[in-house]
Each structure stands twice: as C-alpha cells, then as structure tokens.
Amino acid sequence: MATVIHHFDRKSYRVIHPLHDEPEAKCSSEGLGHIAMTPAVRISLTVLRGYLIVMTVMLGYHVLDLAGVLRRLR
C-alpha cells in the first residue's frame, strides 16, 4: 500500500485589510488617445444602446399607465 506524504512549506503570510493598506500608485491615462473599435463592436454597442432606449420607453409607459396618467389623456 502506498503512503501519501504531504510536505507543507511553512511560510508565513501577513494579511492586511484593504482599508489599512497603503494606497497604490494609480496609472495615468493621459496621452493614451482613443481606442479603435472594430465594426462588430460598433454594431453591438449600437444595438445595446437601442435596446436600452426601447426598454426605458417601455418602463416609462408602464409607470405612467400604473399612475393613471394615460387613462386621463384618452
């Protein structure tokens, strides 16, 4: 029967909470310029924008309908 031997490396790690840690240096985005978009990315973002606009209009219509505003206009 084979015996399994585990070797543990006894390194100690110091855990620091992020609120108590020193702030890290932030990367600067100055001088990077615009990121080029492929046509597929441009189309998908346009479709997403249209979807969000349609959903917002539908939500607004539903809220106005629940509030009874649309019944008064008819």
N, CA, C and O of each residue as an XYZ file, in Angstrom:
296
protein
N       0.846     -1.173      0.000
C       0.000      0.000      0.000
C       0.891      1.235      0.000
O       1.863      1.311      0.751
N       0.550      2.205     -0.851
C       1.362      3.418     -0.982
C       0.991      4.416      0.110
O      -0.175      4.540      0.486
N       1.981      5.110      0.602
C       1.775      6.122      1.627
C       1.913      7.493      0.987
O       2.879      7.760      0.272
N       0.946      8.356      1.245
C       0.967      9.713      0.712
C       1.609     10.611      1.748
O       1.167     10.670      2.896
N       2.638     11.299      1.342
C       3.352     12.199      2.241
C       3.127     13.622      1.751
O       3.396     13.951      0.595
N       2.629     14.453      2.648
C       2.402     15.863      2.313
C       3.511     16.683      2.950
O       3.794     16.553      4.141
N       4.124     17.515      2.151
C       5.134     18.432      2.671
C       4.549     19.836      2.640
O       4.168     20.333      1.579
N       4.481     20.462      3.781
C       3.970     21.817      3.858
C       5.142     22.764      4.007
O       6.020     22.586      4.851
N       5.125     23.770      3.160
C       6.133     24.808      3.251
C       5.643     25.817      4.282
O       4.625     26.476      4.070
N       6.343     25.940      5.372
C       5.900     26.786      6.483
C       6.276     28.245      6.264
O       7.096     28.795      7.000
N       5.680     28.871      5.255
C       5.873     30.304      5.035
C       4.754     31.036      5.763
O       3.625     30.551      5.840
N       5.071     32.170      6.278
C       4.019     32.943      6.936
C       3.645     34.118      6.036
O       4.501     34.766      5.435
N       2.363     34.365      5.965
C       1.850     35.462      5.167
C       1.131     36.432      6.087
O       0.375     36.030      6.972
N       1.372     37.683      5.868
C       0.734     38.713      6.666
C      -0.472     39.228      5.895
O      -0.336     39.694      4.764
N      -1.627     39.148      6.491
C      -2.860     39.581      5.852
C      -3.179     40.994      6.324
O      -3.263     41.266      7.522
N      -3.354     41.887      5.351
C      -3.655     43.283      5.659
C      -4.999     43.619      5.040
O      -5.228     43.359      3.859
N      -5.885     44.196      5.834
C      -7.181     44.612      5.325
C      -6.986     45.771      4.351
O      -6.143     46.634      4.598
N      -7.748     45.818      3.243
C      -7.566     46.888      2.255
C      -7.738     48.292      2.813
O      -7.131     49.234      2.304
N      -8.559     48.449      3.853
C      -8.720     49.786      4.427
C      -7.485     50.235      5.197
O      -7.267     51.433      5.376
N      -6.683     49.291      5.650
C      -5.495     49.629      6.423
C      -4.229     49.573      5.571
O      -3.134     49.842      6.064
N      -4.376     49.230      4.312
C      -3.227     49.109      3.426
C      -2.831     50.476      2.870
O      -3.647     51.396      2.823
N      -1.601     50.595      2.461
C      -1.125     51.831      1.846
C      -1.746     51.961      0.459
O      -1.851     50.961     -0.252
N      -2.159     53.159      0.052
C      -2.746     53.304     -1.279
C      -1.709     53.047     -2.366
O      -0.545     53.429     -2.240
N      -2.149     52.400     -3.424
C      -1.231     52.091     -4.513
C      -1.199     53.242     -5.512
O      -2.128     54.046     -5.589
N      -0.132     53.301     -6.258
C       0.014     54.346     -7.269
C      -0.933     54.053     -8.418
O      -0.968     52.933     -8.928
N      -1.700     55.051     -8.826
C      -2.671     54.875     -9.896
C      -1.996     55.093    -11.253
O      -1.080     55.904    -11.392
N      -2.473     54.356    -12.229
C      -1.958     54.508    -13.589
C      -2.554     55.763    -14.207
O      -3.724     56.075    -13.985
N      -1.772     56.464    -14.964
C      -2.241     57.668    -15.622
C      -2.712     57.329    -17.031
O      -2.047     56.590    -17.756
N      -3.855     57.870    -17.407
C      -4.381     57.627    -18.746
C      -4.134     58.802    -19.686
O      -4.700     58.856    -20.778
N      -3.301     59.730    -19.271
C      -3.009     60.889    -20.113
C      -2.189     60.464    -21.320
O      -1.228     59.704    -21.203
N      -2.579     60.961    -22.464
C      -1.828     60.703    -23.690
C      -2.094     59.354    -24.325
O      -1.372     58.964    -25.243
N      -3.113     58.620    -23.866
C      -3.383     57.313    -24.453
C      -4.173     57.416    -25.748
O      -4.005     56.578    -26.635
N      -5.029     58.421    -25.879
C      -5.817     58.577    -27.094
C      -7.040     57.673    -27.099
O      -7.382     57.054    -26.092
N      -7.689     57.612    -28.256
C      -8.903     56.819    -28.402
C      -8.552     55.371    -28.730
O      -7.519     55.087    -29.335
N      -9.426     54.476    -28.323
C      -9.274     53.065    -28.635
C     -10.062     52.789    -29.906
O     -11.226     53.175    -30.015
N      -9.439     52.129    -30.857
C     -10.109     51.817    -32.112
C     -11.129     50.707    -31.898
O     -10.847     49.704    -31.242
N     -12.338     50.905    -32.472
C     -13.386     49.896    -32.365
C     -13.544     49.191    -33.700
O     -13.501     49.809    -34.764
N     -13.725     47.909    -33.616
C     -13.992     47.145    -34.826
C     -15.453     47.351    -35.218
O     -16.261     47.755    -34.382
N     -15.803     47.080    -36.471
C     -17.205     47.235    -36.875
C     -18.162     46.363    -36.062
O     -19.288     46.779    -35.790
N     -17.736     45.177    -35.676
C     -18.607     44.308    -34.871
C     -18.888     44.929    -33.509
O     -20.012     44.855    -33.013
N     -17.882     45.536    -32.907
C     -18.064     46.183    -31.602
C     -18.975     47.389    -31.746
O     -19.847     47.614    -30.906
N     -18.783     48.163    -32.800
C     -19.616     49.347    -33.021
C     -21.081     48.954    -33.221
O     -21.975     49.612    -32.690
N     -21.334     47.881    -33.987
C     -22.705     47.420    -34.222
C     -23.325     46.907    -32.926
O     -24.476     47.221    -32.624
N     -22.573     46.124    -32.162
C     -23.130     45.577    -30.922
C     -23.421     46.678    -29.908
O     -24.409     46.588    -29.179
N     -22.590     47.711    -29.843
C     -22.857     48.812    -28.921
C     -24.055     49.638    -29.373
O     -24.808     50.142    -28.540
N     -24.237     49.780    -30.676
C     -25.401     50.494    -31.196
C     -26.677     49.717    -30.900
O     -27.688     50.304    -30.513
N     -26.634     48.402    -31.079
C     -27.794     47.571    -30.759
C     -28.105     47.640    -29.271
O     -29.272     47.725    -28.888
N     -27.084     47.604    -28.430
C     -27.279     47.707    -26.989
C     -27.891     49.054    -26.616
O     -28.784     49.118    -25.771
N     -27.420     50.121    -27.237
C     -27.967     51.448    -26.971
C     -29.440     51.507    -27.363
O     -30.259     52.040    -26.613
N     -29.784     50.964    -28.532
C     -31.177     50.934    -28.963
C     -32.040     50.113    -28.025
O     -33.158     50.512    -27.701
N     -31.537     48.977    -27.588
C     -32.267     48.121    -26.651
C     -32.546     48.871    -25.347
O     -33.661     48.829    -24.829
N     -31.529     49.556    -24.822
C     -31.711     50.290    -23.568
C     -32.708     51.428    -23.726
O     -33.480     51.704    -22.807
N     -32.703     52.095    -24.879
C     -33.666     53.172    -25.118
C     -35.080     52.604    -25.181
O     -35.997     53.165    -24.581
N     -35.270     51.497    -25.902
C     -36.599     50.885    -26.006
C     -37.079     50.417    -24.634
O     -38.245     50.621    -24.298
N     -36.221     49.800    -23.839
C     -36.616     49.342    -22.512
C     -36.970     50.516    -21.602
O     -37.891     50.409    -20.792
N     -36.258     51.628    -21.721
C     -36.552     52.815    -20.914
C     -37.902     53.396    -21.289
O     -38.672     53.791    -20.413
N     -38.204     53.455    -22.595
C     -39.501     53.957    -23.042
C     -40.621     53.034    -22.561
O     -41.669     53.506    -22.122
N     -40.403     51.733    -22.641
C     -41.420     50.792    -22.172
C     -41.648     50.919    -20.667
O     -42.786     50.850    -20.201
N     -40.578     51.102    -19.915
C     -40.708     51.290    -18.468
C     -41.463     52.570    -18.159
O     -42.337     52.586    -17.292
N     -41.129     53.646    -18.864
C     -41.837     54.914    -18.658
C     -43.315     54.798    -18.972
O     -44.153     55.331    -18.246
N     -43.638     54.097    -20.061
C     -45.040     53.877    -20.423
C     -45.761     53.083    -19.335
O     -46.893     53.404    -18.973
N     -45.109     52.057    -18.822
C     -45.720     51.225    -17.784
C     -45.942     52.025    -16.502
O     -46.993     51.904    -15.874
N     -44.977     52.826    -16.117
C     -45.115     53.635    -14.905
C     -46.244     54.645    -15.080
O     -47.044     54.838    -14.165
N     -46.322     55.297    -16.252
C     -47.402     56.260    -16.491
C     -48.758     55.570    -16.525
O     -49.756     56.136    -16.081
N     -48.797     54.347    -17.052
C     -50.048     53.590    -17.076
C     -50.476     53.215    -15.660
O     -51.654     53.329    -15.321
N     -49.537     52.771    -14.835
C     -49.868     52.438    -13.443
C     -50.294     53.654    -12.649
O     -51.137     53.552    -11.757
N     -49.720     54.802    -12.963
C     -50.076     56.030    -12.244
C     -51.424     56.587    -12.689
O     -51.973     57.475    -12.036
N     -51.956     56.078    -13.786
C     -53.257     56.548    -14.269
C     -53.178     57.772    -15.139
O     -54.212     58.359    -15.459
N     -51.999     58.177    -15.532
C     -51.842     59.374    -16.359
C     -52.367     59.118    -17.766
O     -52.970     60.008    -18.366
N     -52.154     57.946    -18.293
C     -52.567     57.655    -19.670
C     -54.083     57.525    -19.790
O     -54.636     57.809    -20.853
N     -54.760     57.107    -18.734
C     -56.223     56.992    -18.775
C     -56.881     58.365    -18.843
O     -57.940     58.522    -19.450
N     -56.258     59.347    -18.225
C     -56.793     60.701    -18.240
C     -56.627     61.352    -19.603
O     -57.425     62.212    -19.976
N     -55.605     60.958    -20.349
C     -55.367     61.563    -21.660
C     -56.304     61.033    -22.727
O     -56.499     61.696    -23.746
N     -56.884     59.875    -22.532
C     -57.763     59.269    -23.544
C     -59.119     59.893    -23.589
O     -59.959     59.485    -24.390
